[in-house]
Amino acid sequence: MQETLPALNALPKRMRWDEDSTREGILTMSHNYLPVRAEWLDQHHEEILEPALPIVDAHHHFYDRPGWRYLGEEYRDDIRSGHAIRASVYMQALTRYRSSGFEELKPVGETEYIAEVTNADALAGPPPQIAAGIVSYADLRLGAAVREVLEAHLQAGRGRFRGVRHLTTWDADASLANPLTAAPPHLLLDSSYRAGLAQLAPLGLSYDAWLFFPQLPELIETAKVYSDTTIIVNHCGGIVRIGAYQDRRDEVFERWSTSMRELARLPNVYVKLGGLGMRINGFDFQKHEIPPSSELLARTWRPWLETCIEAFGADRCMFESNFPVDKGSYSYAILWNAFKRLTAGYSESERQALFEGTATRVYRIG
């Protein structure tokens, strides 16, 4: 019988960590993640633009799943592409959870693992400092009792644990949700979830928000209530242009941009620019005969990224790779070339914020 803390026993069974359902989700994740095709990616290469421009990759993962391994060695291979990656922020990915002990403490295993395998990288010395900031999972539905889990993450993180991501992705079109990350509707408005969210700021921790764009109004209301909590919106606010939204793309942009501008009025909210190589974004780069060029990426993304930058300001925006998830659509080198092309007309201070400064400040990267 699995051990559980008293606080966990109060949760409905469907809300508990379920290893069987997680394994099932891993086996069906191919529907949600684009496959990485090395031979396809190798068909297009470019000279690295501005190779000395310092970059903090504000969002990447390590995966150790059936049929998909992307750990430190693979990430180091990508960041050796020629761009000046100074540091990175690791984002939770269900990697190396504890296999025994209290249920709600199992995710602390991810922080322990990342802190251990990147310890040499993160110490003071020549860049890149991989996982200089670590964001992991804690079940915020535990309410005030989640504080014990957060404190365990802080201890495991060797001074690098920065916050929590507990995904809230839900849509009436169930085909959009990843089995590993599907959430019940209106989770952001749940009183227990919010009680857990309230535990972050007192510990100096941030909240990474991953949701779909129709849920942004719920995030707006949440951010207003928890104005002392630093909230970082992942992947440009959850752009979805497939499934039920496939034939409503003009409407999607209008609804998304209206919500993002309203969200930008709240000074505790930041946004990550990237994560646009996923299937749900509907840009379909993976369907091209050859991989997209950085010019094509910059041109395609400009309306979306510039809307974010204009609304939030460069000092509240940060670029992310979202690797290896986005690697199904383009290579690491091409991605950062695209960001550089897109911002070529920005001021030096704006570019410094976008590529390095905002992530450094928000995630307290030394």
PyMOL commands that set and color helices and strands:
alter all, ss='L'
color gray80, all
select helices_A, chain A and resi 6-9+13-15+19-27+29-31+38-41+72-79+103-105+108-117+119-122+140-156+174-176+187-189+191-197+201-203+213-225+235-238+243-245+249-263+279-281+285-287+294-312+314-316+325-328+332-342+348-362
alter helices_A, ss='H'
color red, helices_A
select strands_A, chain A and resi 54-60+63-65+68-70+84-91+129-136+161-164+206-209+231-233+269-273+317-319
alter strands_A, ss='S'
color yellow, strands_A
deselect
rebuild
show_as cartoon
